[in-house]
Amino acid sequence: MRRFTPTLCLALAACFVSQREVLRELDVDEDGYLPPHAAAYGGQSPWDCKEGDGSIHPFAVEICNDEDDDCDGITDDDCLADTDVSDSEVDSDGGQHAPEITILYPQTDDQVSANWVAIVVQVDEDAPLSELEWLVEIDGSSVDAEVVVQDEDEVKITLPHVNGAEGTVLLSATDADDLQDTAAIDLTFLDLDNDDDGYDPEDLGGTDCNDGRPFVHPNAPENCNGEDDNCDGEPDHSNRCSYCGDLGENPVWSSDKEHHVVCYVSLDPSYTLTIENGTTVSIDGSWEFFLNGDLQVTGGVESPVTFTSGVGDGCGLWGGILSSASITASFWRVENGPFGTPIIALSETSPGALRADYSSFFCGTVAAGLGGAEVNYSTFIADLDDYPAIIGRDNLEILNSNFIGTHGDGSYGIQCLDDDCLLAAEGNSFVNVDIPVAATAADLENVGSNYFEGASYFKAMSGYAIDEPVYLIDRGLPVVFGGTVAWCDYQDVQIGPAGDLHLDSVDAWFHSGTGIKIGPNGGNLNIKDSLLTQFPSTECVTQTAWTGIAVRNTATLAVENSSIGFATRSVFLDGGSAELTDVLLHDASDVALYCTGGCASYPSLYDTNVSFDNNAQDTN
């Protein structure tokens, strides 16, 4: 069967005129039914099983005459005796057959709309066509259709338009004697709802005033964006703005409106959302902001911009801001953020940056992206456990800000994730934050003077080699190297050939089996006025050996006025050079100072007041 669509042959009358002529030629006996080979020319079943005899067709009365009169494949089944057949018994309107339907063509293009499609059929029937009963089905389901008699043998049948439907339309006509004929046509109903919001465009008979935006339709909330979002003819007609979906082109939110986010919202990459001073944004549910464009927040000293939950107080009430662009804010207050996930998260693959001054962030983590973060004179109040207040991989500059934890153990202030975070942290206050800063040793070098109350230590993350000069000087807290799990066959710090680590007035605690490894191909470690020991209450996972400092091959070690104490060996020398001056080695269950080949090869060790405690010994 040939398939026609409203935009092809359904819309071109000429296409069907030539087809009609061919089909009429094939109906030799002019009984309204076509032979099976007419399918090649667009004909439809049911087929005429004996073309040339007008009394034989699919809806003929079966007569006992050794013929298959009704083309059902069975001869003389339930047949009437030929002598018993009369016009009145066959058809009370005086005819000899049921109504015969031939589909001529759908109407031309200007008669096809979003709400209906019309099909014109020819009907061969002796009784008035207005007396026929019609049944219209699309893919086996009946539909309401309008039937209008246009001529003595033509009927127009108007079908409801079903967006995107593709299938068979079946037309059935029954006369007063319950004699029936059917005709079928396969159609593809075009999907006229281009934005898939469930509303057809106005210019095609629907009610959608903008069929290119899925969040514009008669039941959409009215956004304050200069557009008629709910198609009532009046853009921005309310002081209450409800946002759902696309925020439009360069929206500006001001304090003279109520701003409510009622579902997920998004911003195109080429646009900027500007929020002016004194504006409050209420997130009425657990929704998220998806910002592919920039966010510009311009609050004032006495009139900050506030993001808050519209459903209650506390944390975890909305989904946060997810941005692949930049956020620039001043005097911005962000409340009721999520637990364990960022309240603000910038993309790690896009160059967008966070710039925040005089801002406050309550609950949740601020996650800087590839463009880093510059935060000044701001406040982080975090109800977090094992999550930082602000985290990033590159270019973190956090100055003159306050970090307040609601509980101590395991809480973080600032965390750098990569080995070259370019961290700058100075002038900050950390209150009840267990670990104010977690970063690599190289990044901890840039941690300046800060205030601590209830803080435990800095964390120097392991897994990164030191291949440059790094100076760690006392900042008021111990420095813990490594993770929270001790793997005794690894080291917390690896100093590479170009590495030069200086520890000055630092209490350094270590997690893993070896605290600091220097070499084998060069590297320097200088320790002055410091204490190095293993982290309290840490148990090895794989073995019970603990070594504080391991020096190999051409590496060099210099220790002055310091104490080194580890469970197995405090210092292990396997080549290289070492100079120990006023050093206490202690707590070693094996030997505090172990030298491959004997410590006699390091004569300076005993000329510089090296002492041992707790039965610690050397290998001599």
PyMOL commands that set and color helices and strands:
alter all, ss='L'
color gray80, all
select helices_A, chain A and resi 9-11+13-26+36-41+82-84+87-90+109-111+129-131+202-204+441-444+599-601+603-606
alter helices_A, ss='H'
color red, helices_A
select strands_A, chain A and resi 3-4+100-106+116-124+133-138+141-142+146-151+154-160+166-174+180-188+240-246+252-253+258-267+272-276+280-283+288-291+294-298+305-309+320-323+327-330+332-334+342-346+354-357+360-362+365-367+373-376+379-382+388-392+396-399+402-405+412-416+424-426+429-431+435-439+451-453+458-460+465-466+469-473+479-481+491-495+500-504+507-510+514-518+524-528+531-534+547-565+569-586+593-595+610-612
alter strands_A, ss='S'
color yellow, strands_A
deselect
rebuild
show_as cartoon
